[in-house]
Amino acid sequence: MEEIRKRVFILERLNWTIEFSWVKTHTGIYGNELADRLAKDAAPNRDRPIAFNRIPKSTLYSEIEEEASQKLQKEWENCTKAVITKQYFPHVQDRLKLKHKPSSRSSGVLNQSLLTPI
């Protein structure tokens, strides 16, 4: 994998246009069949050095954000406060999307108005 990246980089610096595309497997395309055979031959070879052992930062950020969101949702569901707010926002992410950041005073007014029958 790393060797491919290096070669692509060199060729692009020489103004080559390189395009990767998906090709349906097992349809008799020579280059694809060759690549498939070479990949199968290399797969069981555990002695080869790892060519790509880094995880992109964007993947890490996404996974951390998802995990934090799940933990926050569990806390939201288990919290005994803000019962009325939870009726309107069962998912904490919906509440966080709002631009309005309520103060304790505005929350009290909102809750009181929701409790008062019309």
NUMARDREN-518587 format. One line per field, with one value per atom (N, C-alpha, C, O, CB): residue number from 0; x, y, z; atom name; residue in one letter. Coordinates in steps of 0.2 Angstrom, whole numbers, plus 5000, padded with zeros to 4 digits. Glycine has a CB too. Example, Ala and Ser with C-alpha at 12.3 -4.5 7.8 and 13.67 -1.06 7.14 Angstrom:
num = 0, 0, 0, 0, 0, 1, 1, 1, 1, 1
u = 5066, 5062, 5066, 5071, 5057, 5064, 5068, 5064, 5067, 5070
v = 4972, 4978, 4984, 4983, 4978, 4989, 4995, 5000, 5006, 4997
w = 5039, 5039, 5039, 5042, 5045, 5035, 5036, 5039, 5040, 5029
atomo = N, CA, C, O, CB, N, CA, C, O, CB
residuo = A, A, A, A, A, S, S, S, S, S
END
This chain:
num = 0, 0, 0, 0, 0, 1, 1, 1, 1, 1, 2, 2, 2, 2, 2, 3, 3, 3, 3, 3, 4, 4, 4, 4, 4, 5, 5, 5, 5, 5, 6, 6, 6, 6, 6, 7, 7, 7, 7, 7, 8, 8, 8, 8, 8, 9, 9, 9, 9, 9, 10, 10, 10, 10, 10, 11, 11, 11, 11, 11, 12, 12, 12, 12, 12, 13, 13, 13, 13, 13, 14, 14, 14, 14, 14, 15, 15, 15, 15, 15, 16, 16, 16, 16, 16, 17, 17, 17, 17, 17, 18, 18, 18, 18, 18, 19, 19, 19, 19, 19, 20, 20, 20, 20, 20, 21, 21, 21, 21, 21, 22, 22, 22, 22, 22, 23, 23, 23, 23, 23, 24, 24, 24, 24, 24, 25, 25, 25, 25, 25, 26, 26, 26, 26, 26, 27, 27, 27, 27, 27, 28, 28, 28, 28, 28, 29, 29, 29, 29, 29, 30, 30, 30, 30, 30, 31, 31, 31, 31, 31, 32, 32, 32, 32, 32, 33, 33, 33, 33, 33, 34, 34, 34, 34, 34, 35, 35, 35, 35, 35, 36, 36, 36, 36, 36, 37, 37, 37, 37, 37, 38, 38, 38, 38, 38, 39, 39, 39, 39, 39, 40, 40, 40, 40, 40, 41, 41, 41, 41, 41, 42, 42, 42, 42, 42, 43, 43, 43, 43, 43, 44, 44, 44, 44, 44, 45, 45, 45, 45, 45, 46, 46, 46, 46, 46, 47, 47, 47, 47, 47, 48, 48, 48, 48, 48, 49, 49, 49, 49, 49, 50, 50, 50, 50, 50, 51, 51, 51, 51, 51, 52, 52, 52, 52, 52, 53, 53, 53, 53, 53, 54, 54, 54, 54, 54, 55, 55, 55, 55, 55, 56, 56, 56, 56, 56, 57, 57, 57, 57, 57, 58, 58, 58, 58, 58, 59, 59, 59, 59, 59, 60, 60, 60, 60, 60, 61, 61, 61, 61, 61, 62, 62, 62, 62, 62, 63, 63, 63, 63, 63, 64, 64, 64, 64, 64, 65, 65, 65, 65, 65, 66, 66, 66, 66, 66, 67, 67, 67, 67, 67, 68, 68, 68, 68, 68, 69, 69, 69, 69, 69, 70, 70, 70, 70, 70, 71, 71, 71, 71, 71, 72, 72, 72, 72, 72, 73, 73, 73, 73, 73, 74, 74, 74, 74, 74, 75, 75, 75, 75, 75, 76, 76, 76, 76, 76, 77, 77, 77, 77, 77, 78, 78, 78, 78, 78, 79, 79, 79, 79, 79, 80, 80, 80, 80, 80, 81, 81, 81, 81, 81, 82, 82, 82, 82, 82, 83, 83, 83, 83, 83, 84, 84, 84, 84, 84, 85, 85, 85, 85, 85, 86, 86, 86, 86, 86, 87, 87, 87, 87, 87, 88, 88, 88, 88, 88, 89, 89, 89, 89, 89, 90, 90, 90, 90, 90, 91, 91, 91, 91, 91, 92, 92, 92, 92, 92, 93, 93, 93, 93, 93, 94, 94, 94, 94, 94, 95, 95, 95, 95, 95, 96, 96, 96, 96, 96, 97, 97, 97, 97, 97, 98, 98, 98, 98, 98, 99, 99, 99, 99, 99, 100, 100, 100, 100, 100, 101, 101, 101, 101, 101, 102, 102, 102, 102, 102, 103, 103, 103, 103, 103, 104, 104, 104, 104, 104, 105, 105, 105, 105, 105, 106, 106, 106, 106, 106, 107, 107, 107, 107, 107, 108, 108, 108, 108, 108, 109, 109, 109, 109, 109, 110, 110, 110, 110, 110, 111, 111, 111, 111, 111, 112, 112, 112, 112, 112, 113, 113, 113, 113, 113, 114, 114, 114, 114, 114, 115, 115, 115, 115, 115, 116, 116, 116, 116, 116, 117, 117, 117, 117, 117
u = 5004, 5000, 5004, 5003, 4995, 5009, 5014, 5018, 5019, 5019, 5020, 5023, 5019, 5021, 5026, 5013, 5008, 5007, 5007, 5001, 5006, 5006, 5012, 5011, 5005, 5018, 5024, 5024, 5026, 5030, 5022, 5023, 5017, 5019, 5021, 5011, 5006, 5009, 5008, 5000, 5012, 5014, 5020, 5019, 5017, 5024, 5029, 5026, 5028, 5035, 5022, 5019, 5014, 5014, 5014, 5011, 5007, 5012, 5010, 5003, 5018, 5022, 5025, 5027, 5028, 5025, 5027, 5021, 5021, 5030, 5015, 5009, 5005, 5002, 5011, 5006, 5002, 4995, 4994, 5005, 4990, 4983, 4982, 4982, 4978, 4980, 4979, 4972, 4970, 4984, 4969, 4962, 4961, 4962, 4957, 4957, 4956, 4948, 4944, 4958, 4946, 4939, 4937, 4942, 4936, 4931, 4929, 4928, 4925, 4922, 4930, 4929, 4926, 4928, 4936, 4920, 4917, 4922, 4926, 4911, 4921, 4926, 4924, 4918, 4927, 4929, 4928, 4924, 4919, 4924, 4926, 4923, 4928, 4926, 4919, 4934, 4939, 4943, 4947, 4935, 4943, 4947, 4954, 4955, 4944, 4959, 4965, 4969, 4971, 4970, 4969, 4972, 4969, 4972, 4972, 4962, 4959, 4960, 4961, 4951, 4960, 4961, 4968, 4969, 4960, 4973, 4980, 4980, 4984, 4984, 4977, 4977, 4974, 4976, 4974, 4969, 4965, 4970, 4970, 4959, 4973, 4978, 4984, 4985, 4980, 4986, 4992, 4990, 4993, 4995, 4984, 4981, 4980, 4982, 4975, 4978, 4977, 4983, 4984, 4973, 4988, 4995, 4998, 5001, 4999, 4997, 5000, 4996, 4999, 5000, 4990, 4986, 4988, 4989, 4979, 4990, 4992, 4999, 5002, 4992, 5003, 5010, 5010, 5010, 5014, 5011, 5011, 5018, 5019, 5010, 5023, 5030, 5031, 5036, 5035, 5026, 5027, 5026, 5022, 5022, 5030, 5028, 5022, 5019, 5034, 5019, 5012, 5014, 5018, 5009, 5010, 5011, 5007, 5009, 5008, 5001, 4997, 4995, 4990, 4991, 4998, 4996, 4994, 4993, 5002, 4992, 4989, 4982, 4979, 4993, 4978, 4971, 4970, 4973, 4967, 4967, 4966, 4963, 4958, 4961, 4965, 4962, 4955, 4951, 4966, 4952, 4945, 4941, 4936, 4943, 4944, 4941, 4941, 4936, 4944, 4946, 4947, 4942, 4938, 4954, 4941, 4937, 4930, 4926, 4938, 4928, 4921, 4919, 4914, 4920, 4924, 4923, 4922, 4918, 4928, 4926, 4926, 4920, 4916, 4932, 4918, 4911, 4905, 4901, 4911, 4905, 4900, 4899, 4894, 4900, 4905, 4905, 4903, 4899, 4912, 4905, 4903, 4896, 4892, 4907, 4893, 4886, 4882, 4877, 4884, 4884, 4880, 4881, 4876, 4884, 4886, 4887, 4882, 4879, 4894, 4882, 4878, 4871, 4867, 4880, 4869, 4862, 4860, 4854, 4861, 4864, 4863, 4862, 4857, 4868, 4866, 4866, 4859, 4856, 4872, 4857, 4851, 4845, 4840, 4851, 4845, 4839, 4839, 4834, 4840, 4845, 4845, 4844, 4843, 4851, 4845, 4844, 4837, 4832, 4847, 4836, 4829, 4827, 4821, 4829, 4831, 4829, 4827, 4828, 4835, 4824, 4822, 4817, 4817, 4828, 4812, 4807, 4803, 4802, 4803, 4801, 4797, 4801, 4799, 4794, 4808, 4812, 4813, 4813, 4819, 4814, 4815, 4809, 4809, 4816, 4803, 4797, 4797, 4795, 4790, 4800, 4801, 4807, 4807, 4801, 4812, 4818, 4821, 4825, 4824, 4818, 4820, 4827, 4830, 4815, 4829, 4836, 4840, 4839, 4837, 4845, 4849, 4852, 4853, 4855, 4854, 4857, 4852, 4854, 4859, 4846, 4841, 4841, 4840, 4834, 4842, 4842, 4848, 4848, 4841, 4854, 4860, 4860, 4864, 4866, 4856, 4856, 4853, 4854, 4852, 4849, 4846, 4851, 4856, 4841, 4850, 4855, 4854, 4858, 4854, 4847, 4846, 4849, 4848, 4838, 4852, 4855, 4852, 4853, 4863, 4847, 4843, 4846, 4851, 4837, 4845, 4847, 4842, 4837, 4848, 4844, 4839, 4833, 4828, 4843, 4833, 4827, 4823, 4817, 4829, 4825, 4821, 4819, 4813, 4825, 4822, 4820, 4814, 4809, 4826, 4814, 4809, 4803, 4797, 4811, 4803, 4798, 4795, 4789, 4800, 4799, 4796, 4793, 4787, 4802, 4796, 4793, 4786, 4781, 4797, 4786, 4780, 4774, 4768, 4781, 4776, 4771, 4768, 4763, 4774, 4773, 4770, 4766, 4762, 4777, 4767, 4763, 4756, 4752, 4767, 4756, 4750, 4744, 4746, 4751, 4739, 4733, 4731, 4730, 4728, 4729, 4726, 4718, 4715, 4728
v = 4994, 5000, 5006, 5011, 5000, 5006, 5012, 5013, 5019, 5011, 5008, 5008, 5011, 5015, 5001, 5009, 5012, 5020, 5024, 5009, 5022, 5029, 5033, 5038, 5030, 5030, 5033, 5034, 5039, 5029, 5029, 5029, 5034, 5038, 5022, 5034, 5039, 5046, 5050, 5037, 5047, 5054, 5056, 5062, 5054, 5051, 5053, 5055, 5059, 5047, 5050, 5051, 5058, 5061, 5045, 5059, 5066, 5072, 5077, 5066, 5071, 5077, 5078, 5083, 5076, 5072, 5072, 5074, 5073, 5066, 5077, 5079, 5073, 5074, 5084, 5067, 5062, 5063, 5065, 5055, 5060, 5060, 5053, 5049, 5063, 5052, 5045, 5045, 5049, 5043, 5040, 5039, 5032, 5027, 5040, 5031, 5025, 5024, 5028, 5024, 5018, 5017, 5009, 5005, 5018, 5009, 5002, 4998, 5000, 5002, 4991, 4987, 4980, 4978, 4985, 4978, 4972, 4966, 4965, 4971, 4962, 4957, 4951, 4950, 4954, 4946, 4940, 4941, 4937, 4935, 4946, 4946, 4945, 4947, 4953, 4943, 4942, 4947, 4947, 4939, 4953, 4959, 4957, 4956, 4965, 4957, 4954, 4958, 4954, 4955, 4964, 4968, 4967, 4966, 4975, 4966, 4965, 4958, 4957, 4966, 4953, 4946, 4946, 4942, 4942, 4949, 4949, 4952, 4949, 4953, 4958, 4961, 4957, 4957, 4968, 4953, 4949, 4943, 4942, 4946, 4940, 4935, 4937, 4934, 4932, 4943, 4945, 4947, 4946, 4952, 4950, 4951, 4945, 4945, 4955, 4940, 4933, 4930, 4927, 4929, 4931, 4928, 4932, 4929, 4929, 4938, 4942, 4942, 4943, 4950, 4940, 4940, 4936, 4938, 4939, 4930, 4925, 4927, 4924, 4918, 4931, 4932, 4937, 4943, 4935, 4934, 4939, 4942, 4946, 4935, 4940, 4942, 4949, 4953, 4938, 4951, 4957, 4963, 4963, 4958, 4969, 4974, 4978, 4977, 4980, 4981, 4984, 4990, 4994, 4986, 4991, 4997, 5003, 5008, 4995, 5002, 5007, 5006, 5002, 5009, 5009, 5008, 5014, 5014, 5005, 5019, 5025, 5026, 5024, 5031, 5028, 5030, 5037, 5041, 5028, 5039, 5047, 5050, 5047, 5048, 5056, 5060, 5061, 5061, 5067, 5062, 5063, 5057, 5057, 5064, 5051, 5045, 5044, 5043, 5038, 5046, 5047, 5052, 5050, 5048, 5058, 5063, 5060, 5061, 5069, 5057, 5055, 5049, 5049, 5052, 5045, 5039, 5042, 5040, 5034, 5047, 5050, 5054, 5054, 5055, 5058, 5062, 5057, 5058, 5066, 5051, 5047, 5043, 5043, 5041, 5042, 5039, 5044, 5042, 5036, 5050, 5055, 5056, 5057, 5062, 5056, 5057, 5052, 5053, 5058, 5046, 5040, 5041, 5039, 5033, 5043, 5043, 5049, 5048, 5045, 5055, 5060, 5058, 5060, 5066, 5055, 5052, 5048, 5049, 5048, 5043, 5039, 5044, 5042, 5034, 5048, 5053, 5057, 5058, 5058, 5059, 5063, 5059, 5061, 5065, 5052, 5048, 5046, 5045, 5042, 5046, 5044, 5049, 5048, 5040, 5056, 5061, 5062, 5062, 5068, 5064, 5065, 5072, 5074, 5063, 5077, 5084, 5085, 5081, 5089, 5091, 5093, 5088, 5087, 5093, 5086, 5081, 5084, 5081, 5079, 5090, 5093, 5095, 5093, 5100, 5097, 5098, 5091, 5091, 5101, 5086, 5079, 5077, 5073, 5074, 5079, 5078, 5081, 5078, 5080, 5087, 5090, 5088, 5088, 5098, 5086, 5084, 5077, 5077, 5089, 5072, 5065, 5063, 5059, 5060, 5066, 5065, 5071, 5077, 5063, 5071, 5076, 5080, 5086, 5074, 5077, 5080, 5085, 5091, 5075, 5084, 5089, 5095, 5101, 5086, 5094, 5100, 5104, 5110, 5098, 5101, 5104, 5108, 5113, 5099, 5106, 5110, 5117, 5121, 5106, 5118, 5124, 5130, 5128, 5124, 5136, 5141, 5144, 5147, 5146, 5144, 5147, 5143, 5137, 5147, 5146, 5143, 5146, 5151, 5144, 5142, 5145, 5146, 5142, 5140, 5151, 5152, 5149, 5146, 5160, 5149, 5146, 5150, 5147, 5145, 5156, 5160, 5159, 5158, 5168, 5159, 5157, 5150, 5149, 5159, 5145, 5139, 5138, 5135, 5134, 5142, 5142, 5145, 5142, 5146, 5150, 5154, 5149, 5148, 5160, 5146, 5141, 5135, 5133, 5138, 5132, 5126, 5129, 5125, 5124, 5134, 5137, 5138, 5136, 5144, 5141, 5142, 5135, 5135, 5146, 5130, 5124, 5120, 5116, 5120, 5121, 5118, 5122, 5118, 5118, 5128, 5132, 5130, 5131, 5139, 5127, 5126, 5132, 5137, 5122, 5131, 5137, 5137, 5141, 5136
w = 5000, 5000, 5000, 4996, 5006, 5004, 5005, 4998, 4996, 5011, 4995, 4989, 4983, 4979, 4987, 4983, 4979, 4980, 4975, 4979, 4986, 4988, 4985, 4982, 4995, 4986, 4984, 4976, 4974, 4986, 4973, 4966, 4963, 4958, 4963, 4966, 4964, 4965, 4961, 4968, 4971, 4972, 4967, 4965, 4979, 4965, 4961, 4954, 4950, 4960, 4952, 4945, 4945, 4940, 4943, 4950, 4950, 4950, 4947, 4957, 4953, 4953, 4945, 4944, 4957, 4942, 4934, 4930, 4924, 4932, 4933, 4930, 4926, 4921, 4924, 4929, 4927, 4930, 4936, 4929, 4927, 4930, 4932, 4927, 4925, 4938, 4940, 4943, 4947, 4946, 4941, 4943, 4945, 4942, 4937, 4951, 4954, 4953, 4955, 4962, 4951, 4951, 4953, 4953, 4944, 4955, 4957, 4950, 4945, 4961, 4951, 4945, 4948, 4953, 4942, 4945, 4947, 4947, 4942, 4942, 4952, 4952, 4948, 4946, 4960, 4947, 4943, 4937, 4935, 4948, 4933, 4926, 4921, 4915, 4926, 4922, 4917, 4915, 4910, 4911, 4919, 4917, 4920, 4926, 4920, 4915, 4917, 4923, 4927, 4911, 4923, 4928, 4935, 4940, 4926, 4935, 4941, 4943, 4949, 4940, 4939, 4941, 4944, 4949, 4935, 4941, 4943, 4950, 4955, 4938, 4951, 4957, 4963, 4968, 4957, 4961, 4966, 4968, 4974, 4963, 4963, 4965, 4969, 4974, 4958, 4967, 4971, 4978, 4983, 4968, 4979, 4986, 4990, 4996, 4985, 4987, 4990, 4992, 4998, 4986, 4988, 4989, 4995, 4999, 4983, 4996, 5001, 5008, 5013, 4999, 5007, 5014, 5019, 5025, 5012, 5018, 5023, 5025, 5031, 5021, 5022, 5024, 5029, 5028, 5018, 5035, 5042, 5043, 5047, 5048, 5039, 5040, 5036, 5038, 5037, 5032, 5029, 5033, 5038, 5023, 5033, 5037, 5035, 5030, 5036, 5041, 5040, 5036, 5037, 5047, 5030, 5026, 5028, 5027, 5019, 5031, 5034, 5041, 5042, 5029, 5045, 5052, 5056, 5062, 5056, 5052, 5055, 5054, 5049, 5053, 5059, 5058, 5057, 5060, 5064, 5052, 5051, 5057, 5060, 5044, 5058, 5063, 5063, 5068, 5064, 5057, 5056, 5058, 5061, 5049, 5058, 5060, 5068, 5071, 5057, 5071, 5078, 5081, 5085, 5080, 5078, 5080, 5080, 5084, 5076, 5074, 5073, 5078, 5081, 5066, 5080, 5084, 5092, 5095, 5084, 5093, 5100, 5101, 5106, 5101, 5095, 5096, 5096, 5100, 5089, 5093, 5093, 5100, 5103, 5088, 5103, 5110, 5115, 5120, 5111, 5114, 5119, 5119, 5124, 5118, 5113, 5111, 5115, 5118, 5104, 5114, 5117, 5125, 5128, 5115, 5128, 5135, 5137, 5142, 5137, 5134, 5136, 5135, 5139, 5131, 5130, 5129, 5135, 5138, 5123, 5138, 5143, 5150, 5154, 5145, 5151, 5156, 5156, 5161, 5157, 5150, 5149, 5151, 5154, 5141, 5149, 5150, 5158, 5160, 5146, 5161, 5168, 5173, 5179, 5170, 5170, 5175, 5177, 5173, 5171, 5183, 5186, 5185, 5187, 5193, 5183, 5182, 5175, 5170, 5184, 5173, 5167, 5163, 5157, 5162, 5167, 5165, 5159, 5154, 5170, 5160, 5154, 5148, 5143, 5157, 5149, 5143, 5140, 5133, 5146, 5143, 5140, 5136, 5131, 5145, 5138, 5134, 5127, 5122, 5138, 5127, 5120, 5117, 5110, 5121, 5120, 5117, 5120, 5125, 5119, 5118, 5121, 5119, 5122, 5118, 5114, 5112, 5113, 5111, 5104, 5117, 5120, 5114, 5114, 5124, 5108, 5102, 5100, 5097, 5097, 5100, 5097, 5102, 5099, 5097, 5108, 5113, 5111, 5112, 5120, 5110, 5109, 5103, 5102, 5109, 5098, 5092, 5092, 5088, 5086, 5097, 5098, 5100, 5103, 5104, 5097, 5098, 5105, 5108, 5093, 5107, 5114, 5119, 5120, 5115, 5124, 5130, 5136, 5138, 5130, 5138, 5144, 5150, 5152, 5145, 5153, 5160, 5165, 5163, 5162, 5171, 5176, 5177, 5178, 5183, 5176, 5176, 5170, 5171, 5176, 5164, 5158, 5158, 5156, 5151, 5161, 5161, 5166, 5164, 5164, 5171, 5176, 5173, 5174, 5182, 5170, 5166, 5161, 5161, 5163, 5157, 5152, 5156, 5153, 5148, 5161, 5164, 5167, 5167, 5169, 5170, 5174, 5168, 5170, 5177, 5163, 5157, 5155, 5152, 5152, 5154, 5152, 5157, 5155, 5150, 5163, 5168, 5169, 5172, 5175, 5168, 5169, 5164, 5158, 5169, 5166, 5161, 5157, 5160, 5164, 5151, 5147, 5148, 5145, 5140
atomo = N, CA, C, O, CB, N, CA, C, O, CB, N, CA, C, O, CB, N, CA, C, O, CB, N, CA, C, O, CB, N, CA, C, O, CB, N, CA, C, O, CB, N, CA, C, O, CB, N, CA, C, O, CB, N, CA, C, O, CB, N, CA, C, O, CB, N, CA, C, O, CB, N, CA, C, O, CB, N, CA, C, O, CB, N, CA, C, O, CB, N, CA, C, O, CB, N, CA, C, O, CB, N, CA, C, O, CB, N, CA, C, O, CB, N, CA, C, O, CB, N, CA, C, O, CB, N, CA, C, O, CB, N, CA, C, O, CB, N, CA, C, O, CB, N, CA, C, O, CB, N, CA, C, O, CB, N, CA, C, O, CB, N, CA, C, O, CB, N, CA, C, O, CB, N, CA, C, O, CB, N, CA, C, O, CB, N, CA, C, O, CB, N, CA, C, O, CB, N, CA, C, O, CB, N, CA, C, O, CB, N, CA, C, O, CB, N, CA, C, O, CB, N, CA, C, O, CB, N, CA, C, O, CB, N, CA, C, O, CB, N, CA, C, O, CB, N, CA, C, O, CB, N, CA, C, O, CB, N, CA, C, O, CB, N, CA, C, O, CB, N, CA, C, O, CB, N, CA, C, O, CB, N, CA, C, O, CB, N, CA, C, O, CB, N, CA, C, O, CB, N, CA, C, O, CB, N, CA, C, O, CB, N, CA, C, O, CB, N, CA, C, O, CB, N, CA, C, O, CB, N, CA, C, O, CB, N, CA, C, O, CB, N, CA, C, O, CB, N, CA, C, O, CB, N, CA, C, O, CB, N, CA, C, O, CB, N, CA, C, O, CB, N, CA, C, O, CB, N, CA, C, O, CB, N, CA, C, O, CB, N, CA, C, O, CB, N, CA, C, O, CB, N, CA, C, O, CB, N, CA, C, O, CB, N, CA, C, O, CB, N, CA, C, O, CB, N, CA, C, O, CB, N, CA, C, O, CB, N, CA, C, O, CB, N, CA, C, O, CB, N, CA, C, O, CB, N, CA, C, O, CB, N, CA, C, O, CB, N, CA, C, O, CB, N, CA, C, O, CB, N, CA, C, O, CB, N, CA, C, O, CB, N, CA, C, O, CB, N, CA, C, O, CB, N, CA, C, O, CB, N, CA, C, O, CB, N, CA, C, O, CB, N, CA, C, O, CB, N, CA, C, O, CB, N, CA, C, O, CB, N, CA, C, O, CB, N, CA, C, O, CB, N, CA, C, O, CB, N, CA, C, O, CB, N, CA, C, O, CB, N, CA, C, O, CB, N, CA, C, O, CB, N, CA, C, O, CB, N, CA, C, O, CB, N, CA, C, O, CB, N, CA, C, O, CB, N, CA, C, O, CB, N, CA, C, O, CB, N, CA, C, O, CB, N, CA, C, O, CB, N, CA, C, O, CB, N, CA, C, O, CB, N, CA, C, O, CB, N, CA, C, O, CB, N, CA, C, O, CB, N, CA, C, O, CB, N, CA, C, O, CB, N, CA, C, O, CB, N, CA, C, O, CB, N, CA, C, O, CB, N, CA, C, O, CB, N, CA, C, O, CB, N, CA, C, O, CB
residuo = M, M, M, M, M, E, E, E, E, E, E, E, E, E, E, I, I, I, I, I, R, R, R, R, R, K, K, K, K, K, R, R, R, R, R, V, V, V, V, V, F, F, F, F, F, I, I, I, I, I, L, L, L, L, L, E, E, E, E, E, R, R, R, R, R, L, L, L, L, L, N, N, N, N, N, W, W, W, W, W, T, T, T, T, T, I, I, I, I, I, E, E, E, E, E, F, F, F, F, F, S, S, S, S, S, W, W, W, W, W, V, V, V, V, V, K, K, K, K, K, T, T, T, T, T, H, H, H, H, H, T, T, T, T, T, G, G, G, G, G, I, I, I, I, I, Y, Y, Y, Y, Y, G, G, G, G, G, N, N, N, N, N, E, E, E, E, E, L, L, L, L, L, A, A, A, A, A, D, D, D, D, D, R, R, R, R, R, L, L, L, L, L, A, A, A, A, A, K, K, K, K, K, D, D, D, D, D, A, A, A, A, A, A, A, A, A, A, P, P, P, P, P, N, N, N, N, N, R, R, R, R, R, D, D, D, D, D, R, R, R, R, R, P, P, P, P, P, I, I, I, I, I, A, A, A, A, A, F, F, F, F, F, N, N, N, N, N, R, R, R, R, R, I, I, I, I, I, P, P, P, P, P, K, K, K, K, K, S, S, S, S, S, T, T, T, T, T, L, L, L, L, L, Y, Y, Y, Y, Y, S, S, S, S, S, E, E, E, E, E, I, I, I, I, I, E, E, E, E, E, E, E, E, E, E, E, E, E, E, E, A, A, A, A, A, S, S, S, S, S, Q, Q, Q, Q, Q, K, K, K, K, K, L, L, L, L, L, Q, Q, Q, Q, Q, K, K, K, K, K, E, E, E, E, E, W, W, W, W, W, E, E, E, E, E, N, N, N, N, N, C, C, C, C, C, T, T, T, T, T, K, K, K, K, K, A, A, A, A, A, V, V, V, V, V, I, I, I, I, I, T, T, T, T, T, K, K, K, K, K, Q, Q, Q, Q, Q, Y, Y, Y, Y, Y, F, F, F, F, F, P, P, P, P, P, H, H, H, H, H, V, V, V, V, V, Q, Q, Q, Q, Q, D, D, D, D, D, R, R, R, R, R, L, L, L, L, L, K, K, K, K, K, L, L, L, L, L, K, K, K, K, K, H, H, H, H, H, K, K, K, K, K, P, P, P, P, P, S, S, S, S, S, S, S, S, S, S, R, R, R, R, R, S, S, S, S, S, S, S, S, S, S, G, G, G, G, G, V, V, V, V, V, L, L, L, L, L, N, N, N, N, N, Q, Q, Q, Q, Q, S, S, S, S, S, L, L, L, L, L, L, L, L, L, L, T, T, T, T, T, P, P, P, P, P, I, I, I, I, I
END
